[in-house]
Amino acid sequence: METEICLVLREMGMLPMFTGYKYLVEAVMLEIECEGSVVHITKNIYPELAKRHNASTWMIETDIRNMISRCWKKTRPEMVEKYFPGMYGCRRPTNTQFVERIANYVRNLGKEEKTEE
């Protein structure tokens, strides 16, 4: 699962050298793991990541937001359309929207692989 998330993020131009990258990967993983339950990024995901990385929730949120902003400005239009249909040319998604969309994409990849077997 982590590999698929990393591949999606790299396709969108996000690289592991940026601080928010690892937080974003883990945020998407937490979203996927909590499938079926209500997950609030500010109440569940940020505090968990802050605890894991000995950081503040504010720092986690800011680093993820900066990562998404950087990506949104530089990603090729076809990649935006692949992962965020109909959003090219729009304002960047919120952290919650971004994490949910990538999590759903990766979840659907897993379901496709199971049906092919």
Contact map, one row per residue, 1 for C-alpha under 8 A:
111110000000000000000000000010000000000000000000000000000000000000000000000000000000000000000000000000000100000000000
111111000000000000000000100010000000000000000000000000000000000000000000000000000000000000000000000000000000000000000
111111100000000000000000000000000000000000000000000000000000000000000000000000000000000000000000000000000000000000000
111111110000000000000000000000000000000000000000000000000000000000000000000000000000000000000000000000000100000000000
111111111000000000000000100110000000000000000000000000000000000000000000000000000000000000000000000001100100000000000
011111111100000000000000100000000000000000000000000000000000000000000000000000000000000000000000000000000000000000000
001111111110000000000000000000000000000000000000000000000000000000000000000000000000000000000000000000000000000000000
000111111111000000000000000000000000000000000000000000000000000000000000000000000000000000000000000001000000000000000
000011111111111000000000000000000000000000000000000000000000000000000000000000000000000000000000000000000000000000000
000001111111111000000000000000000000000000000000000000000000000000000000000000000000000000000000000000000000000000000
000000111111110000000000000000000000000000000000000000000000000000000000000000100000000000000000000000000000000000000
000000011111110000000000000000000000000000000000000000000000000000000010001100110000000000000000000000000000000000000
000000001111111000000000000000000000000000000000000000000000000000000010011000000000000000000000000000000000000000000
000000001111111101001000000000000000000000000000000000000000000000100010000000000000000000000000000000000000000000000
000000001100111111001000000000000000000000000000000000000000000000000000000000000000000000000000000000000000000000000
000000000000011111101100000000000000000000000000000000000000000000000000000000000000000000000000000000000000000000000
000000000000001111101000000000000000000000000000000000000000000000000000000000000000000000000000000000000000000000000
000000000000011111111000000000000000000000000000000000000000000000100000000000000000000000000000000000000000000000000
000000000000000111111110000000000000000000000000000000000000001000000000000000000000000000000000000000000000000000000
000000000000000001111111000000000000000000000000000000000001001111100000000000000000000000000000000000000000000000000
000000000000011111111111100000000000000000000000000000000000000100100000000000000000000000000000000000000000000000000
000000000000000100111111110000000000000000000000000000000000000000000000000000000000000000000000000000000000000000000
000000000000000000111111111000000000000000000000100000000001001100000000000000000000000000000000000000000000000000000
000000000000000000011111111100000000000000000000000000000000000100000000000000000000000000000000001000000000000000000
010011000000000000001111111110000000000000000000000000000000000000000000000000000000000000000000000000000000000000000
000000000000000000000111111111000000000000000000100000000000000000000000000000000000000000000000000000000000000000000
000000000000000000000011111111100000000000001100100000000000000000000000000000000000000000000000001000000000000000000
000010000000000000000001111111110000000000000000000000000000000000000000000000000000000000000000001101100000000000000
110010000000000000000000111111111000000000000000000000000000000000000000000000000000000000000000000000100000000000000
000000000000000000000000011111111100000000001000000000000000000000000000000000000000000000000000000000000000000000000
000000000000000000000000001111111110001000001000000000000000000000000000000000000000000000000000001100100000000000000
000000000000000000000000000111111110000000000000000000000000000000000000000000000000000000000000000000110010000000000
000000000000000000000000000011111110000000000000000000000000000000000000000000000000000000000000000000000000000000000
000000000000000000000000000001111111111000000000000000000000000000000000000000000000000000000000000000000000000000000
000000000000000000000000000000111111110000000000000000000000000000000000000000000000000000000000000000000000000000000
000000000000000000000000000000000111110000000000000000000000000000000000000000000000000000000000000000000000000000000
000000000000000000000000000000000111111000000000000000000000000000000000000000000000000000000000000000000000000000000
000000000000000000000000000000000111111100000000000000000000000000000000000000000000000000000000000000000000000000000
000000000000000000000000000000100100111110111000000000000000000000000000000000000000000000000000000000000000000000000
000000000000000000000000000000000000011111111000000000000000000000000000000000000000000000000000000000000000000000000
000000000000000000000000000000000000001111111100000000000000000000000000000000000000000000000001000000000000000000000
000000000000000000000000000000000000000111111110000000000000000000000000000000000000000000000000000000000000000000000
000000000000000000000000000000000000001111111110000000000000000000000000000000000000000000000000000000000000000000000
000000000000000000000000000000000000001111111111000000000000000000000000000000000000000000000000000000000000000000000
000000000000000000000000001001100000001111111111100000000000000000000000000000000000000000000000000000000000000000000
000000000000000000000000001000000000000011111111110000001001100000000000000000000000000000000000000000000000000000000
000000000000000000000000000000000000000001111111111000011000000000000000000000000000000000000000000000000000000000000
000000000000000000000000000000000000000000011111111100000000000000000000000000000000000000000000000000000000000000000
000000000000000000000010011000000000000000001111111110101001000000000000000000000000000000000000000000000000000000000
000000000000000000000000000000000000000000000111111111111001000000000000000000000000000000000000000000000000000000000
000000000000000000000000000000000000000000000011111111100000000000000000000000000000000000000000000000000000000000000
000000000000000000000000000000000000000000000001111111100000000000000000000000000000000000000000000000000000000000000
000000000000000000000000000000000000000000000000111111100000000000000000000000000000000000000000000000000000000000000
000000000000000000000000000000000000000000000000011111110000000000000000000000000000000000000000000000000000000000000
000000000000000000000000000000000000000000000000111111111011000000000000000000000000000000000000000000000000000000000
000000000000000000000000000000000000000000000010010001111111000000000000000000000000000000000000000000000000000000000
000000000000000000000000000000000000000000000110110000111111100000000000000000000000000000000000000000000000000000000
000000000000000000000000000000000000000000000000000000011111110000000000000000000000000000000000000000000000000000000
000000000000000000000000000000000000000000000000000000111111111000000000000000000000000000000000000000000000000000000
000000000000000000010010000000000000000000000100110000111111111100000000000000000000000000000000000000000000000000000
000000000000000000000000000000000000000000000100000000001111111110000000000000000000000000000010000000000000000000000
000000000000000000000000000000000000000000000000000000000111111111000000000000000000000000000000000000000000000000000
000000000000000000110010000000000000000000000000000000000011111111100000000000000000000000000000000000000000000000000
000000000000000000011011000000000000000000000000000000000001111111110000000000000000000000000010000000000000000000000
000000000000000000010000000000000000000000000000000000000000111111111000000000000000000000000110000000000000000000000
000000000000000000010000000000000000000000000000000000000000011111111100000000000000000000000000000000000000000000000
000000000000010001011000000000000000000000000000000000000000001111111110000000000000000000000000000000000000000000000
000000000000000000000000000000000000000000000000000000000000000111111111000000000000000000011010010000000000000000000
000000000000000000000000000000000000000000000000000000000000000011111111100000000000000000010000000000000000000000000
000000000000000000000000000000000000000000000000000000000000000001111111110000000000000000000000000000000000000000000
000000000001110000000000000000000000000000000000000000000000000000111111111000000000000000000000000000000000000000000
000000000000000000000000000000000000000000000000000000000000000000011111111000010000000000010000000000000000000000000
000000000000000000000000000000000000000000000000000000000000000000001111111000000000000000000000000000000000000000000
000000000000100000000000000000000000000000000000000000000000000000000111111100000000000000000000000000000000000000000
000000000001100000000000000000000000000000000000000000000000000000000011111110110000000000000000000000000000000000000
000000000001000000000000000000000000000000000000000000000000000000000000011111110000000000000000000000000000000000000
000000000000000000000000000000000000000000000000000000000000000000000000001111111000000100000000000000000000000000000
000000000000000000000000000000000000000000000000000000000000000000000000000111111100000000000000000000000000000000000
000000000011000000000000000000000000000000000000000000000000000000000000001111111110000000000000000000000000000000000
000000000001000000000000000000000000000000000000000000000000000000000001001111111111101100000000000000000000000000000
000000000000000000000000000000000000000000000000000000000000000000000000000011111111111100000000000000000000000000000
000000000000000000000000000000000000000000000000000000000000000000000000000001111111100000000000000000000000000000000
000000000000000000000000000000000000000000000000000000000000000000000000000000111111100000000000000011001000000000000
000000000000000000000000000000000000000000000000000000000000000000000000000000011111111100000000000010000000000000000
000000000000000000000000000000000000000000000000000000000000000000000000000000011111111100000000000000000000000000000
000000000000000000000000000000000000000000000000000000000000000000000000000000001001111100000000000000000000000000000
000000000000000000000000000000000000000000000000000000000000000000000000000000011001111111100000000000000000000000000
000000000000000000000000000000000000000000000000000000000000000000000000000010011001111111000000000000000000000000000
000000000000000000000000000000000000000000000000000000000000000000000000000000000000001111100000000000000000000000000
000000000000000000000000000000000000000000000000000000000000000000000000000000000000001111110000000000000000000000000
000000000000000000000000000000000000000000000000000000000000000000000000000000000000001011111000000000000000000000000
000000000000000000000000000000000000000000000000000000000000000000011001000000000000000001111100000000000000000000000
000000000000000000000000000000000000000000000000000000000000000000010000000000000000000000111111110000000000000000000
000000000000000000000000000000000000000000000000000000000000000010000000000000000000000000011111110000000000000000000
000000000000000000000000000000000000000000000000000000000000100110010000000000000000000000001111111000000000000000000
000000000000000000000000000000000000000010000000000000000000000000000000000000000000000000001111111100000000000000000
000000000000000000000000000000000000000000000000000000000000000000000000000000000000000000001111111110000000000000000
000000000000000000000000000000000000000000000000000000000000000000010000000000000000000000001111111111000000000000000
000000000000000000000001001100100000000000000000000000000000000000000000000000000000000000000011111111100000000000000
000000000000000000000000000100100000000000000000000000000000000000000000000000000000000000000001111111110000000000000
000000000000000000000000000000000000000000000000000000000000000000000000000000000011000000000000111111111000000000000
000010010000000000000000000100000000000000000000000000000000000000000000000000000010000000000000011111111100000000000
000010000000000000000000000110110000000000000000000000000000000000000000000000000000000000000000001111111110000000000
000000000000000000000000000000010000000000000000000000000000000000000000000000000000000000000000000111111111000000000
000000000000000000000000000000000000000000000000000000000000000000000000000000000010000000000000000011111111100000000
100110000000000000000000000000000000000000000000000000000000000000000000000000000000000000000000000001111111110000000
000000000000000000000000000000010000000000000000000000000000000000000000000000000000000000000000000000111111111000000
000000000000000000000000000000000000000000000000000000000000000000000000000000000000000000000000000000011111111100000
000000000000000000000000000000000000000000000000000000000000000000000000000000000000000000000000000000001111111110000
000000000000000000000000000000000000000000000000000000000000000000000000000000000000000000000000000000000111111111000
000000000000000000000000000000000000000000000000000000000000000000000000000000000000000000000000000000000011111111100
000000000000000000000000000000000000000000000000000000000000000000000000000000000000000000000000000000000001111111110
000000000000000000000000000000000000000000000000000000000000000000000000000000000000000000000000000000000000111111111
000000000000000000000000000000000000000000000000000000000000000000000000000000000000000000000000000000000000011111111
000000000000000000000000000000000000000000000000000000000000000000000000000000000000000000000000000000000000001111111
000000000000000000000000000000000000000000000000000000000000000000000000000000000000000000000000000000000000000111111
000000000000000000000000000000000000000000000000000000000000000000000000000000000000000000000000000000000000000011111
